[in-house]
Amino acid sequence: MESIQSLLEQASEATIAVKRLSDDKKEDILRALAAKLRANIVSILAENQLDLDRMPDTDPKKDRLLLTAARIEDLAKSVEEIAALPDPSNRLLSEKILDNGLLVQKITVPLGVVGVIYESRPNVTVDVAALCIQSGNVCLLRGGTDAFCTNSYLVALIQEVLASFDLDVSIVQLLPTDRKFMPELLTATKYVDILIPRGSQQLIDYVREHASVPVIETGAGVCHTYVEASANLENAANIVTNAKVTRPSVCNSLDTVIADREILKPLLNILAPKLQAYQVEIFADPESYLILKGLEYPYLKEAVEEDFGREFLDFKCSVKTVDNFDEAMKHIRKFSSKHSEAIVSSNMEYCERFLNEVDAAAVYTNASTRFTDGGVFGLGAEIGISTQKLHARGPFALEKLVTEKWIVRGSGQVR
């Protein structure tokens, strides 16, 4: 294949078919897809194993690539949950009659062709397809080579379901992974309405810098938890541990612990054994390094500047010592990716200032950043967590896969 032009054209043409689907038909399609996933668990796992065999066990992305019977069941349930959500398109947002008799309405409409570029996460393939079908969009999926076998099989299942309803299978397409086609996708303004990169900061930066198609970033997560001097230290240690170890390869996991100097030692006394149990490697600033060394913490390294603002995606984190709230805020402003940030504190004034002043998609008081998720927030599955401010911010879920359109009804009016 020398070009993806024909695939782009097919996607654009398929928007007509998907927009005509009734709510009942969409629900039937998605419930059929959930059943198809459950019926093919063994085959999906076999394809996934082919991908897993090519990836070293030391690669932190391996957990993202891994599918299990339980994870496939969760995917099927997610598809059913999406099917039960209301279609966000064709909603009346406003209506008025002008003095000249024109009826002016503003409604929601599908975005059109949604291109998603992602790495090592086959669950994204199913979630995006289901979200796009339910919202009346076509999706172009450009997964990574790491998950090629799994993605190819999943898209084949999705297209089998579409075909069983006599629908254009180009409603959901998997683009080739060869990088030579990337410039063509990024500049396909005639055929693609929006691009959503989901993955490493390197991937997101590349798409943003080279795309002429509008981009919504589902950004990398450099997430901080600030333990302020008034915090309950046992609670703080539990929150930090949860944010780091429950699933370190995802974007809402903790990367840096910030702690006030006056509580640094007692905090680390409680926190160190909890992190040690998971063999978390700590990149510590000078003050925390001395304390952790005294505690004989076995997975300890001296932090360098590059260890702050770093998304680890692994059992690793950095520790930063500050004098006070204002210094913590300055550190977050400098290094945050604007994904999810948390403060642990009993000082309500500081908590409110944190919520109001930290510039991030999700901000927390006295809770783990691991909650930043469309499903957890009650929005259903998500395409990713948007870290920008235009169109969507936070969980990019079904409700944001639409734009606006003005409908004007007249009876011969001229201007």
N, C-alpha and C positions, 0 to 999 in steps of 0.2 A: 504494500500500500504506500503510495507516494503522497497522498493527501487525505484529510478527513472531511473535505468539502461535502461529499455526498452524505456523510453522517450528520453534518450540521444542517444541511438542507432538509433531511428527513425529520430531524428534531423540530425544526421550525414548522414544517407542514403538520406534524403531529399535534401541535397546540390546538388545532381546530377540533380534533376528535376528543381530546381530554376536556376541553371547555364544555362540550355538549353533554358530558356525563351528569346524570341526575345524582342527587345525594344517596338515594337508595342503591343505585348501581355502584357508586364508589364504595359504599359499605360492603356490598356483596363481593366486589373485587378484593378488598383488603382482607375480608374474612376467608376468602378462598386462598389468598396468599399465606395467611397464618396456618391454615390447614396443610398447605403444600410444604411449608417449612417443617412442620412436625412430621410429615410423612417421609421426609427425606433427610432426617437427622444423620443416619449412618453415612449416606453419600456425602453430605456436607462436611462431616468430620473427616472423611477420607481425603477430600480435596484440601481441607485446611491442613491436614498433616503433611501433605506435599509441600505446602508453603513453610510450615514450621520446620521441616527437615532442612531447609535451606538457610535458616536463620540461626546464628550462634546462640547458645543458651545465655551468654553474657550480654546480649543485646537487650537494653531496657524496653525496647518496643515489642518484645516477644509476648508479653502479657496482653498487649493490645491486639496482637494478631491472633492469639489463641481463642478458639471457640470450643465450648464443651456442650454436652447435651443440655445442661442447665442454662447456659447462655443462649442457646438456640431457642429453648422454651421461653426465656425472657424476651427474646426478639419477637417470637410469635405473639406473646401477650402484649408487647408494645404495639405491634401492628393492629391488634384488636382494640387497644385503647385509642389509637389514632382513628380507627373506623368509627368509634363512638363519639368522637369530638365533632362539633359543628363545623361545617365548611366555612372558612373565613371570607370567601369570595361572595360577591353579589349581595353584600350587606349595604343597606341605605344608611349613609352617614349624615347627610343633611338634605333638606328640601326647602325650596322657597319659590314663590311666584313673584316675578318682577312686575314693576308698574306697567310694563308693556304686554303683560300676559304670558311671558315665557315661563315655563316650569323648569327650574334648574335643580338638578339632583346630583349629589356626589355619592358614588358607590365604590365598593372595593372590587378589584378584579385581580386575577392571577398575574404574577410577574411575567410569565411566559415560558421561556427556556432558561432553566436554572442549571448552571454548570458548577459542579462541586469537585474540587481537587483535594485529595486526601492521601494519607499514608497509613499503611499497616493496620487498618481498622475495618474489617469486613462488616461489622455491625452497622457502620455508616451506610453501606450499600443498601441495606434493607430499610433502615430508618428514613433515609433521604427519599428513596423510591415511594415509600408509603406516604410520607408527608407531602410530596409533590402530587401524587395521585389525588389525595384527599383535598388539596387546595386548588386543583385544576391546572397544575403546571406540568411541563415536560422536564425531565432531568437528564443531564449528561454527566455521567460518572467517570471521573478520571482517577482511578485508584493507583496505588503504587505497585511496583513489581513484586514487593514482598508478599502481597496478598493476591497475586494474579489468579492463581488456581481457584481460590475460594470465591473471589469476586466474580470470576467468569461463570462459575456454577450457580451462584446466587442469582445473577442477572438472567441466566438461562431459565431458572425456575420462575422468576418474575415475568419474563416474556411468555412462558408457557401459560401462565394465568391470564395475561392480557389476551393472548390468542384464543383462549377458551371462551372469552367473552366477545370474540370477533372484533377486537380492537387492534389498532396500529401498535405493533410491538415497539416502534420507535419512541413511544411515550417514555420508555426507560431504556437508555443505551449505556453500554460500557465502552469508553474510548480506549484505543491502544495506549500502552504505557510508554512507548518509545518517545524519548524526549524531543525528537525532531518535530513532533506534532504540537508541542506545547505553544510555540509562538502563534500558530494558526488558531488555536483555541482562544488564546489571550486577546487576539485582535479581531475576533469574529463578531463585530458589532452588528452586522446585518442579521445574524442568526441567534446570538446568545444575548439574553437580557441582563443577566447578572452572574458573576462568578463568586464563589465562596471557597477560599482556601482553608483547609483544616489540617493542621499538623505543626511541624517545627517552625520556629521563627524564621529560619532560612527559607523554607518554602513560602511562607506568608510574605516575606520581604520580596522574594523573586516575583511573585504574582503581582504584588502592588506596584513594583517598579516597571514591569514590562506590559501590563494589561492596558488596553484601551477600552475594553468592556468594563462597566462599573463593577467595583469589588466591594464586598462586605467581608471584613476580616473576622474570622473566629480565632482570636489570638492565642498566642502562647500564654501560659499562666505562670508568671513569676509572682508567687503568693507569699505574703508576709503575715506572721502573727506577732503582734506587739504585746508583750506582757508588761503592763504598767505597774508601778510600785504598790498600788493598793489591791492588786489582784489576789484572789484565793489561789495560792500556788499549786495546790493539789489539782484544782480544776484546770488551771493553766497547763500543767504538765499533761493531763489527760487530753485536753483539746489539741495541744501541739502534737502529741503522739498519734492521735487519731488522724489529724490532718496530714501527717507524714507517712504513716505505715499502712493504712487500710488499702490503698491502691496508689502507690507512688508514681506510676507511669501515666496518670491522667493529669489534665491541666489544672484541676482545682486542688491538687495536693500542695502541701507546704514546701517552700524552698528556703525561707529565712526566718529564724526566730530573732526578734528584737526584744531586748530586755533592759529595764532600768538597772543602773549600776547597783543601787542599794539592795535589790532583791536578786541579783545575779547568782550569787553563791547558793542561797537556799533553793532557788529555782532549779539550778543545775544538779543539786544534790538529789532532788526528787525526779527530775527529768532524765538524767543520764542512765539510770538502770532500765527505765522504760524503753529508751531508744536502743540501748545495748542489747536488749532481748531480741531485737530485729536486725542487729548488726548494722545499724545506721552509721554511716561515715559522716563525721562532723568536721566542717571546715570552720575553725573557730578564730575569732579576732584575738588580739594579744591577751586581753583580760580573761576572756572565757577559756582560752587555751590553757592558761596557768591553772585555773580551777579544775578543768577537766583532766589535765595531766596529773594533778594532785589526787584526783579520784581514780586514777589509773584506767581512764577510759581507753579501751583498746583500739577504737577505730577513729583516731584523732589525727587531724592535719591542721597546719597553720593556714589560715585563710589568706588569699591574695585578693586584690581588687576585683579580679574577674569572677570570684566566687559570690559576689553580690550582684544581683540582677541576672543571675543564672538560673535557668529552668533545668533542674537536675533530672526529673523523670526517672528517679531511681531511689534507692535507700540511702540518700545523701541529703544533707542540709547544711546551711551556714548559720553562724550565730554572730549577732552584732550587739555590742554594748552601747547604751546611750545614757546621757545624764538625765534626760527628762522627756516629757511628751513632745515638746517642740522639736527636739533633735530626732526623735523617732519619726515624726511627720516629715521632716526634711529628708531622711533616709528613704522613706517610702516614695516621696515625690520623685526622687532621683532614680530609683531602681524599679519601681512598679511597672508591670506591663498592663496595668489597669484592668485586671481580670477580677480577682477576689482578694480582699484584705480584711484582717480581723484585729480587734483589740480585746484583750482580757483585762478587765478592770472593775473595781467597785466604785470608782469615781464617776458619777453620772454626768458631770460636766464634761469630763474628758471623753466619755462614751459618745455623747451627743456631738461634740466637736469632731470626733473621728468620723461619725456617720455623715456629717455635713461637709467636712473639708477634704476627705480622701476622695480622689478622682478615680473611681473604679466602677466596673459594671455591677459588682456586688460588694457590699461592705457589711461587716458583722460585728456585733458586740457579744462577747462571751459564748462563742460557738465556733465550730470547726468550719473552715472554708470548703470542706468536702460536700457541703450541701448545695453548692452552685451547680444546678442540673435542672433541665427542663422538666423531667419527670417528677423530681422531688418538689419543684415549685408548683406542681399541678398543671403544667402546660402540655404534658405528653412528651413524646420523644423530641429531640432537638437535632438540628444540623450541627450546632456547635455553640460556643459562648462568644458572642460578639463583643469586642473590646473597643469598638468605635462608637460614634455618637449619631451618625446619620442612619436613618431608617430603622435600625434595630440595635439594641444594646442589651447585653446579658444573654440568657438562653434564647437562641434563634429557633423558635418553635413554629408550629403551624400558623399561629395568628399573624406572624410577620412575613409569610410567603405571599403577600398581596401588596398591591399598590392602589392608587386611586384613579378614578375616571369620572369625568363630568358628563352628565346626560342632560341635554337641553331639548325640550319638547315645545314646538311652536305651532302656529297656525297661519303662517305667512308673514311674520314680522321681518322687517328689514331695518338696516341701520345706515 
